[in-house]
């Protein structure tokens, strides 16, 4: 399993970004995918889940602002982030739930 997240960058508070995670080695149509994030100096935390059946769950801190989706043809998972806040600043990682593999994350920096 390989995961490559990209799409991060610097954005002002209130802005939007869409992260992408290209997945190889497994089929998204048969796997549950998660997004996590790790702020500077803090532990990695859960952000969102998309099951292979299309069900989604979110951390309370991002609910109603972030949306997780996927494209099974491109085998890519997305995280649409709206209404960004400075506390959303972190390195974002995608992960297949049943595999203990972390890919390279992508840094999101939100300025106030």
C-alpha positions as CSV (number, residue, x, y, z in Angstrom):
1,X,0.0,0.0,0.0
2,X,1.3,3.4,-0.9
3,X,-0.3,6.8,-0.2
4,X,0.7,10.2,-1.4
5,X,-1.1,13.2,-0.1
6,X,-0.7,16.6,-1.8
7,X,-2.6,19.9,-2.2
8,X,-1.6,21.7,1.0
9,X,-0.4,25.2,1.2
10,X,-0.7,28.6,2.8
11,X,-4.2,30.0,3.0
12,X,-5.9,32.8,5.0
13,X,-8.4,32.1,7.6
14,X,-11.8,31.6,6.1
15,X,-10.3,30.2,2.9
16,X,-10.5,26.8,1.3
17,X,-8.2,24.0,0.1
18,X,-8.7,20.6,-1.4
19,X,-6.3,17.9,-0.5
20,X,-5.8,14.8,-2.6
21,X,-4.4,11.4,-1.7
22,X,-3.4,9.1,-4.5
23,X,-3.7,5.4,-3.3
24,X,-1.9,2.5,-4.9
25,X,-1.8,-1.2,-4.0
26,X,-5.4,-1.4,-2.9
27,X,-8.8,-0.6,-4.4
28,X,-10.7,2.3,-2.8
29,X,-14.0,0.5,-3.7
30,X,-13.1,-2.1,-1.2
31,X,-11.5,-0.1,1.6
32,X,-12.3,2.5,4.2
33,X,-10.1,5.5,4.1
34,X,-9.3,8.1,6.8
35,X,-7.7,11.5,7.0
36,X,-5.6,12.4,10.1
37,X,-3.6,15.5,10.9
38,X,-0.7,16.4,13.1
39,X,-0.2,20.0,14.3
40,X,3.3,21.2,15.2
41,X,4.4,19.7,18.5
42,X,1.2,17.7,19.0
43,X,0.0,14.2,18.5
44,X,-1.7,13.0,15.3
45,X,-5.4,13.3,15.4
46,X,-8.4,11.9,13.5
47,X,-10.1,14.1,11.0
48,X,-12.6,12.1,8.8
49,X,-13.5,8.7,7.4
50,X,-15.1,7.5,4.2
51,X,-16.2,3.8,4.1
52,X,-16.2,1.7,1.0
53,X,-20.0,2.0,1.2
54,X,-19.9,5.7,1.0
55,X,-20.6,6.5,4.7
56,X,-18.7,9.4,6.2
57,X,-17.8,10.5,9.7
58,X,-16.0,13.6,11.0
59,X,-14.2,14.8,14.0
60,X,-16.4,17.4,15.8
61,X,-13.7,20.1,15.1
62,X,-14.2,19.8,11.4
63,X,-17.8,18.8,11.0
64,X,-19.8,21.0,8.6
65,X,-16.5,22.5,7.2
66,X,-14.7,19.5,5.8
67,X,-15.9,16.9,3.3
68,X,-14.3,13.6,2.4
69,X,-14.9,12.1,-1.0
70,X,-13.2,9.7,-3.4
71,X,-12.9,8.9,-7.1
72,X,-12.6,5.1,-7.5
73,X,-11.5,5.5,-11.1
74,X,-8.6,7.6,-10.1
75,X,-8.2,5.7,-6.9
76,X,-7.9,9.0,-5.1
77,X,-9.3,10.3,-1.8
78,X,-10.1,14.0,-1.3
79,X,-10.6,16.3,1.6
80,X,-12.4,19.5,0.8
81,X,-11.7,22.0,3.6
82,X,-13.8,25.2,3.8
83,X,-13.9,27.9,6.5
84,X,-10.3,27.2,7.5
85,X,-9.1,28.3,10.9
86,X,-5.6,28.8,12.2
87,X,-6.1,25.8,14.4
88,X,-6.5,23.7,11.3
89,X,-2.7,24.2,10.6
90,X,-1.2,20.8,10.5
91,X,0.4,18.1,8.3
92,X,-2.5,16.1,6.8
93,X,-2.2,12.4,6.2
94,X,-4.5,9.9,4.5
95,X,-4.6,6.2,5.6
96,X,-6.4,3.0,4.7
97,X,-8.1,2.0,7.9
98,X,-7.0,-1.6,7.9
99,X,-3.4,-1.1,6.9
100,X,-0.7,0.2,9.3
101,X,0.9,2.4,6.6
102,X,1.4,6.1,6.7
103,X,2.3,7.9,3.5
104,X,3.9,11.3,3.2
105,X,1.6,14.0,4.4
106,X,0.9,17.5,3.1
107,X,1.3,20.7,5.1
108,X,-1.6,23.1,5.5
109,X,-0.9,26.4,7.1
110,X,-3.8,28.8,7.9
111,X,-2.9,32.4,8.7
112,X,-5.0,34.6,10.9
